[in-house]
């Protein structure tokens, strides 16, 4: 055999792990807006404290963990009968390489749940906001919207898949060509590498704050947003290396 020849046996890569489930976002239970004020014949019925929007509900479920990556495929076995290797241009070597498939990458963790929106503040009539000086009642206090609900943490990344098993490579030889093959062949049967771990998901966002009472002639303002979920999600670990293959030399009987 002249020059360099390569014989390769490789397993297929494992499948990616499934992505973790995204946590459900919070839902406000029932009315959340503040009560509006009203104006009577002589007095203003201010929205007051009751007119403040309620805080948005916080998410309660964290993101699901990413699924583990699939196993790498085993490398196909090889059975080779090779005659003399003739090197014509230097130290060329016949290379027989087997390697199991790489494990699949772990799934990405699910995102955390988002907080719900805070309630809008109750609105007082403009006349009550700017009560006349001759009225005995004072202007109604400004009501505020509810703070948004808090988000939750995301899920961790999934573990990488285990690498595939290396092949069994059998080399048949004769006593006469054994020294030639041993000195001119490189034979390996390696295990597949473990797959990479999946990334952690994103933390859930805090809910938006509710609208504050709008004063005539001024821009609309809002209550603070809720706190985002903690950034505690971590990537998954790398998968395990697969089992190593095996190289076997078998001498053929004399013909």
Protein Blocks (a to p, Z undefined) as FASTA:
>chain_A
ZZjddddddddddddddddddddddddehjfbdcdddddfkbccdfklmlpccdddddfb
dcddddddddddddddddddddddddfbbjadcddddddddddddddddddddddddddd
ddddfklmmccfkbmbdcdddddddddddddddddddddddddddddddddddfklmmmm
mmmcccddddddddddddddddddddddddddddehiacdddddddddddfbccdddddd
dddddddddddddZZ
